[in-house]
């Protein structure tokens, strides 16, 4: 009987750990329905910074998480970015390793594929 209680207690602890960790792991994925990552829109006015970014991105030529089109105005669709120097929607730092997401620049059809 004691062994059964221990097994139940272990199962309960494992289940509790799983419930706690699962949302943390899931938040590291791009929400393709809303075009967001960790609550940040992946479109809009972007300020490129060297420190204290909202998001770290790596520029790649293949297998991106999102394809980005740089536009001059109205960046309202998923993957459309307008570079600004002030009042950004998102601050981005370009990195060579350990990015939050990988982007590929495109001339048309931006977004998550």
N, C-alpha and C positions, 0 to 999 in steps of 0.2 A: 504494500500500500504506500509506503514512503517513497518507493522508486517511482510510482505513478504520479505522486504529487510533485516530485522533482522534475519529471519529464514535462508535466503541465506547466510548471513555473518556467522552465527553459523555453518552451514553445511560446509562452506569453511574452517573455523578454525579447526573443527573436522577432516576434510579430510587432512589438512596440518599436524596436529599432528600425525595422523595415518601414513602418508607417512614418517615422520621423525622417529617415534619410531619403525616401522616394521623392518627395516634393523638391528637395534640394538638388537631386540629380536631374529631375525633369525640367527645372528652371534654366538649365544650361543649353536648352534646345531652342531653336528658332520657332516661334509660333507663326506658321505659314498662313494661317487664316487671318491673322491681324497684322502680319508683317512686323513683328516685334521680337526683341531679344531682351530678356530680363526687364521687361517693362518699358524698354526704349523703342520708339518707332525707328524702323530701318528705312526711312525716307524723310525728306525735309531739309532744313537748313543745317549744314554740317560745318563745324569749326575744327580744323586740323590743329592739334596741340602736341607738345612734346612731353607734357606731364599732366597728371590728374585727369585722365580721360574718363568718359563714361563707358567707352568701348575700345578695345584694342583689336585692330584688324590687320590681317596679312593679305597682301595683294598676290594673287596666284594667276596662272594661265590656264589651269584646268582644275576641275572638281571643286568649284567654289560653293560656299553655303548660300551666297546670294550674288546675283549679277547687278552691278551698279552702273547707272548712266548719269553722268554729270550734266546738269542742265543749268541754264542761266536764270530761269524763273519758274515759279509754280511747281515745286517739287512735291507733288501730291500723290503720286503713284508709288507703289512698292518698288524700292530700288532706285528711285530718282533722288539724287543728292544735289544740292546747291551749296557751293563753298561760300562761307561768309566769315567775316572777321569779328562780328559782334552779334549778340542775341541769337545764339544757335539753339536749335532743337536738340542737338546731340554733339558732344565733343568726342573726337576720334583721334587715336594715336596709331600711326602706322608702325608695325613691328615686324621683325624678321622671324621671330619664334614665339611660341606660346600665345597665339592670338585667341581672342574670344570667338571670333568668326573669321572666315576667309572670304574675300571678295574678288570678283573679276570685273574689270571695267569693260563695258560694252557700249556700242553706239546706238543700239536699239534693243527693244524687248528686255528691259530690266526686270528684276524680280527674283523670286525663289523658284527654282526649276525642280 
